[in-house]
Amino acid sequence: MPEAIDLATVAEQNLVKCEERWGPLPKRPPFDALFPDGQRFPRRFLVDFSTFHDENENPRVRVMYKGKPFGNELTDNVTVHVPA
């Protein structure tokens, strides 16, 4: 099983890097702060990522939240052209 990546640590390290490069980040409310409760993202949540291969053996990632698909499946955005 691949090593788990702590997303909070990655985010914190990225914020430090950004602040070192461009200065302090501006304070902003969450983008969905003015939306009704049922249309806001939870402020903290866990998602599961699972990797699989499609019918053409291309890698894909499925994101699940509470056991249900969360958005579209992800690809590596690489297009491979095979000569006919």
C-alpha positions in Angstrom: 0.0 0.0 0.0 1.4 3.5 -0.9 2.4 5.7 1.9 -0.3 8.0 3.2 0.1 11.7 2.4 -1.1 14.2 5.0 -2.9 16.8 2.9 -2.8 19.3 5.8 1.0 19.1 6.0 1.2 19.6 2.2 -1.1 22.6 2.3 0.8 24.2 5.2 4.2 23.7 3.4 2.7 25.2 0.3 1.4 28.3 2.2 4.9 28.8 3.7 6.5 28.6 0.2 3.9 31.0 -1.2 4.4 33.5 1.6 8.2 33.3 1.2 7.9 34.0 -2.5 5.1 36.6 -2.6 4.6 37.9 1.0 1.7 37.3 3.4 -1.5 36.0 1.9 -4.6 38.2 2.1 -7.3 37.2 4.6 -10.5 36.2 2.8 -13.7 34.6 3.8 -14.4 31.1 2.3 -15.6 31.5 -1.3 -18.9 29.9 -0.3 -19.5 31.8 2.9 -22.6 33.5 1.6 -24.2 30.4 0.2 -27.0 28.5 2.0 -25.8 25.8 4.5 -26.7 23.0 2.1 -24.6 24.5 -0.7 -21.3 25.0 1.3 -18.4 22.6 1.6 -17.8 21.3 5.1 -14.8 23.2 6.6 -13.2 19.9 7.4 -13.8 16.6 5.6 -12.0 13.4 4.5 -12.0 12.0 1.0 -10.7 8.6 -0.3 -8.6 8.4 -3.4 -8.4 5.1 -5.3 -6.3 4.4 -8.4 -7.4 2.1 -11.1 -6.9 1.5 -14.9 -9.6 2.1 -17.5 -10.4 -0.2 -20.4 -7.3 1.2 -22.3 -5.0 0.6 -19.2 -4.7 4.4 -18.6 -4.4 5.2 -14.9 -7.4 7.0 -13.3 -8.2 8.2 -9.8 -11.7 8.0 -8.2 -12.4 10.4 -5.3 -15.0 9.3 -2.8 -16.7 11.3 0.0 -18.7 9.3 2.5 -18.7 6.3 0.1 -20.1 8.3 -2.9 -18.3 9.6 -5.9 -17.0 13.2 -5.4 -16.6 14.9 -8.7 -15.4 13.4 -11.9 -12.7 10.7 -12.1 -9.2 12.2 -12.6 -6.6 11.4 -15.2 -3.0 12.5 -15.7 -4.1 14.7 -18.7 -1.7 12.9 -21.0 -2.9 12.1 -24.5 -1.1 9.3 -26.2 -1.4 9.0 -30.0 -0.8 5.5 -31.3 -0.1 5.3 -35.0 -2.8 3.4 -36.9 
